[in-house]
Amino acid sequence: MGICFPCFDGGDSYDDNETRESRREQMAAAAMKRQEDTTNRGIKDPASVKRKQEAQKRLEEEENKRARMGGGEGGNLRWNVD
């Protein structure tokens, strides 16, 4: 009688490492695609949304920088002439 299953013959033909790696890569790519689809759901132009978010972030950073430097809209100093 012969061996029915390739996993019983002692070889590594049934459990190929290359197949495992390619399967892992495919699964990782599919997970990334699902994540991007979920992030962009309901948005017609995701690139414009990212540009607007980056512009808003730059504006906030500039405002924080001005606040730390003490400049800006005059701060809390007031001048009264009686």
Helices and strands as residue ranges (DSSP letters): G 6-8, H 17-39, H 46-69
